[in-house]
Amino acid sequence: MKRTKLTALLLTLLLSLSLTLPAFADVLWEPDNRFYQQHALDCEYHNRSYTANSPQGYVDVRSAPDGVVIAQVENGQRLNVYVLYRDWGYVNSADTEGWAPLSELSLIYDYLSFEAEHGDEILPVDKSVTAPLFDAYLAAGKTTLVIWPYPNAERYSYSYSGDAGLDLLNGLKEYGVFTYTDEEGHLWGYCSYLYGHRHFWVLLDDPSAGDGVPPASEDKENPEIGERIVSTREIPKAVITPAQKPPLPPTFTLLTVGLVTAAVLLSGGALWLFYGKKRRTKGA
């Protein structure tokens, strides 16, 4: 019994410290990049999302800060920045990796942005407040859980129902969550980590409430998700410079130069062999 209480106490303590833990505590991936490998100790784990927003209409992605251009990304595309080196970020998208200046990227509002604005309003874990809410929700036979990037976001991140939702709800009840009350009096809960999920918010007043945004054509509608019951947080929109087509893909340019160089060398070698052989034949 004592061991069980000690384990619960340690888990609560870890959760209560999660907002102040260093960011590198949840590093799971490192860039396969020579510059990063040489300067890893000078880099800072970041893992935040940005929008490409260069004055020239596209962002040059480089092999290293101030290095060779290896790709170009048009403005408006979403890029994940995993690590920082001074004022450069190592970006990643579906088909691009490399370094880009932060001055050409616009940060997308996220849970850290929310914490910077409302950190003093976020209350520590208190299961005496949150456990009864989870109990009442589960007692009603509900298992749907909607995950939000931050309170009152325009769109939620994802949702779970059935056994998956039940497991998460029970986990949140057991370990507890930080709480925040929005301007309309709705209570929210924050969890830094649970079953592989990091840094997410749930609406404690109704964990199944949705965002009111119709699902995209490729997404399957979940009938268990309810209507929106909270207002939408107003986030200042970044002014994005209109996208411009890059003049030429850098890889194409490098390939062209390489092929031309190879052709010149091969041609020169062939001429040398031909005329050299001809001179040797005459001499014989």
Residue, then its C-alpha position, 0 to 999 in steps of 0.5 A: m500500500k505504501r509503495t502504491k501511494l509513493t508511486a502515485l506521489l512521484l507521478t503527480l510530482l513529475l506532472s507538476l514539474s512538466l511545464t518547467l522541464p527542459a525542452f530536450a527531455d522528450v527528444l526522440w529524433e535527431p537530424d541526419n545532417r553533418f553540420y548538426q552532428q558537428h555542432a549538436l552541443d550548440c543546438e537547442y531542441h525546438n520542435r515547433s511548426y512554422t510557415a515559410n514566409s520569405p520576402q523573395g516568395y520562397v525559402d532557400v533550404r541549405s545544407a548548413p547555416d549559410g551553406v549550399v542551397i539544397a532545396q527551395v520551399e514556396n511561401g505558405q508551406r508548413l515546416n517543422v523546425y526540430v532544432l535551432y542553431r543561433d538564428w537558424g532552424y533545421v526544417n523538415s517537411a514531407d520531402t525537404e530537410g535542411w537549414a533555414p533562417l528563422s527570419e524567413l519563417s513565421l511561427i504557428y501559434d501553439y501550446l507554448s504560445f498559449e503558455a507564454e500568454h496565460g502561464d500565470e492562469i494555469l493551475p497545478v494538478d488537483k485531482s480533487v477537482t478534475a477526477p469527479l468530472f471524469d467520473a461523471y463523464l464516464a458514468a454517463g457511458k461516454t468514451t469520446l475524447v477530443i484533443w486540442p492544441y490549446p484552449n479555444a483553438e479554431r480546430y481540434s487536433y484529433s479525437y478518440s472514441g471507444d476503447a482508445g478514448l476510454d484508456l485516455l480518459n482513465g489515464l487523465k483521471e488517474y494522473g491528473v491535469f493542469t487546469y485553466t478557465d477561459e474567459e467564458g468560464h469553461l474549464w480546460g485540462y492540460c497534459s504534457y505526456l500520456y501514452g505517447h501523446r504530448h502537450f495537449w488540452v482537453l475540454l473538461d466541461d465536455p470532452s466530446a465537444g468539437d470545433g464546429v468545423p465540417p470535416a474535410s472530404e477525405d476525413k471520416e465524420n465521427p458522429e460521437i463528436g458534439e457541437r462547439i460550445v466554446s468561443t474561438r480564440e483570436i490569434p493574430k494572423a501573420v502576413i504571408t508574402p505571396a509565394q513565388k516559383p523558385p527560378l530553378p530547383p537547386t538539385f536540377t542546377l547541380l545535376t546540370v553542372g555535373l552532367v556538363t562537367a562530365a561530358v566535357l571531361l569525357s569528350g576531352g579524354a576521347l579526343w586525347l585518346f584518338y589524337g594520341k593514338k593517331r600520333r603514335t601510329k604515324g610515329a611508328 
